[in-house]
Amino acid sequence: MARKLRWTLAATAAACLLFGVLAGAASATLTPTQRRVADQLVSVFENSTTKIRYDYIANLHDGCGLTAGRAGFCSATGDMLLTVETYASADPTATLAGYLPVLRSRAEAKSDSTRGLGSNFEAAWRAAASDSTFRDAQDAIVDQLYYEPAVHLAAAMRLRTPLATAIFYDTAIQHGTGKDPDGLITLIGRTRARLHALPGKRVSERRWLATFLRLRRADLKHPHNRDRRADWPESVGRVDAFMTLLRAGRTGLNPPLRVDPWGGEPFVLR
């Protein structure tokens, strides 16, 4: 998972202005069916299943502390804290609410220490996954930190296909939406610098996305973040899966879709 930074829609709007894009770009919001397929894609890449894994939690020893939930929320990066805060605001008696002080400490220090977040915390996370309120909290944080910024940035870049939004959405979850050298904002900037154009202006959307994916793949192979240099090169299959969909013209995210990111049995998205 990426070492992700907190991101707000206000910051996304600022990024759009930074790119010199005028207001009024077409919406890149997905339909419910397209969003379901995009979420299944992310789940395949994150957890090798089309089922949304709200209950997932593990220490991957990758500098992020504990990684958990449908989007790989991390104890060292703040999105796990935001998820539990959102859940606790709806249910202050929830067992996970008792872990807020240690989660806050880890997030503020950007520490990958799991002290105080042992087996009892992991069990509480898994148990909470059966609570619709906790699932709603996870969904809300995914929307706030990753999906909505991806939608805004795809529209700002005048990308029109659902596949483009899905690509930005997955990139936001893995790379984060900060301005660090591996982040989504930086990858968009590199793509613009490489092509000297926005999609539809001297360059097709397909070519623009292909260039973005190639640059993202290169970043996964050689990330700037040292903590990512062990695991990210193994994840290039998620970019290859998107490239396959792009080349096949499956840009509408119309199910069923087959993806094979890891060279095994294809996953069918419905």
N, C-alpha and C positions, 0 to 999 in steps of 0.2 A: 504494500500500500504506500501511497505517497505521504511525505511529511507535509501535511496540508495546513494552510493558514486560514484564519477567519476571514470571511469575505462578505461584504454587504452589497445590496442592490445599488446603493449610492456610489460605492466604489466602482461597480460595473458601469454605471452611467458615466462616471468620470473617465473610465477607460475608453468608452465609446467616443467621448469628446477628444481624448488623447489621440485616437486614431483618425480624427478629422471627419467623422461620419455625421451626416446631417440627421436630425430627428425625422421621424416618419418612416423609417425603414420598415419593410414588411414584417409581420409577426412570424416568428419561428416556433410558436407554441405547437406542440403535438396534439393530435386527437387522442381520446382515451385509448383507442386500439394501438396507435403508434407509440404512445407512452408505455403501454404494457409491453410491447415488443422491445422498446429501448431499455426498460427495467430488466427484462429477461436477459438481454445482451450483457448488461452490467453484471447481473448475477452469475451468468456463465463465466465471465472473465474473472470475477472476484472469488466465486465459490464453486465453479464447475457444476452448476445446476441451474435450471430455469426457475426453480422455486426460490422465492425471496427468503433469505436466511436471516430473519430477525434474531434468531437464537445463537448465531455463530459468535464465538469468542475464543481467542487464543493469543498466546505470546509467541510471536513469530521471530523474536530476537533480531529485529530489523531497525532498532533505534526509535520505534514508535510506541514502545510500551505494549499494552494490551490493544489488540485489534478486534473489533466486534461489530456485529449488526450487518444490516443490508448493504452498507456502503463502506465497511471497513473503518468505522469511527475509531480514533486512536486516543489513548489516554494522555499521550505526550503532546498532542497538537490542538486540543481544544474542542474538537467536534463531538467527542464522547461526553465531555463535560456539558456541552450545550444540550445534548440529547437527554441526559439525566436531569438537567435543570428543567427542561421542558416537561418531562414526565413528572417530576416532583411538584411542579407548579399545579398540575392537574390532580395529583394524588400525593399530598405531603406525607402520608403514612406509608408509602411504598418503601420496601426494604432498601432499594437502590438509593433512596434519598439520604440515607445515613452515610453514604460514601462521598457525598458532595465535597466535604472539606479536603479529603485526600485527592480527589479528582481535580479540584481547583488548584491545589498546590502543585500537582504534576503538570497541569496545563500552563500555569504561570511560569514555571521553571523550564518548560519544554523538556521535562525529564522523562526518560524511558524506564525509570524505576517502577517496579510493580509492588513495592512494599506497601502493605495495607490494601492491596487489590489481589488477594490470593484466591484460593479455591472457593471461599464463601462468596466473594464478589462475583466470581464466574458463575457459580450456581444461581445466585440471585438474578443475574442477567438472563440466564437461560429460562428461569422460571417466569420472569417478567415478560418474556416473549409471547407467552400465552395470553397476555392481557392486551386487549385491543387499544387501550389508552397508551401503552408503551409502544405498540406498533405505530400508532398515529404520531407519537412523538418522533420516532425515527423517520417517518415519512416527511414530517414537517421540516426537520433539519436537512434532509436530503434536498427538499424543494428550495429551502432558503439558501443553502450554501453552494449547491451544485447545479440543480436543474434550472432554476430561474436565472442565475448568471449565464448559464450556457445558452438559454433561449435569447437573452438580451444580446449576448455577444454574437450569436449566429445572425440575428436580425441586423445588428450593427454592421456586420461584414456583408450584408445583403445576400446571405446564403438562403436559399429558398426550399431546399429539399428536406424532408424529415430525417434522412440519413445524416445530413450535415449537423442538425441539432443533436442527434444521437452521438455523433463523433465528439462534439464539444462536451456533451454531458459526460461521456465516459472519460474523456481527457481531464475534465474538472475533478472527477472523483479520484483518478489515479495520480494526477500531477498537482492537483490543487489549483486554485484560481488566483494565487498571489502573483507578484511581479518578480519572483525569484527566477534564476536562469532556467529552471525546468518547468515553470508554471505555464498554464494555458495562455495567459496574456503574452508571455514571451514567445511561445510557439506561434501564436497568431502574428506577432510582429515579425518574426523570422520569415514567415510565409509571405507576408506583404513585401518585405525587403527583397526576397528572392524573385518575386514575380513583378514587382513594381506596379501592382494593380489590384483592384478589388474584383471579385467575381462579377461577370457581366460587363466589365470594362476592359476590353482587349484580352481577356482570359475567361474561359468557360468555368462554370462552377466545378465541373468534374476535374479539370486540370488543377484548379485551386485546391480542392480537397485532396487530390492525389499528392500534391506538393506538401501540404500540411501533414499528411500521414507519413510521407517519407521522412520529413524532418522530425516528427514525433518518434518514429522508429529509431532514427539515429540517436535521439536523446535517450531513449530507453537503453540502447546499447552502450552509451557512454554518458551517463547522467553526471551533472555537476555535483549533485548531492552525494557525498561519499557513502552515506548509509544505504543508498539505493544501488550501489555498484555490484552487489552480490545478487539481488533478486530481480531487478528491473530487466536485465538482459534476457532473463528467462520468460518475460511476459510479452515479447514482441508478437506473439501469436494473436493478441487482441487487436493489434494494428493490422496484421495480415488478414484477419477476418473481415475487418471493415473494408480493406482494399479489395477483397474478393467481391463483397457486396457492391462496391462502387463500380468495379469493372463489369459486373453482371447486370448493371442497370437497376438494381433493387433499391433504388433511392427512396421509394415511397414507404418502406418498412411494412409492406403489406404481407401479412402472414398467409401461409406458413413460410418461414425462412429457415434455411439450414446454415449453420456456422460450424466450423471445425478449427478452432483456434489452437488446439494442442496436438493435432495430427492423429486423432483417435476416432472414436465414434462421433459422428456429427450430432450436434444439439439441434432440436427442432423447436423453433419459436412459434407459438400459436396465439 
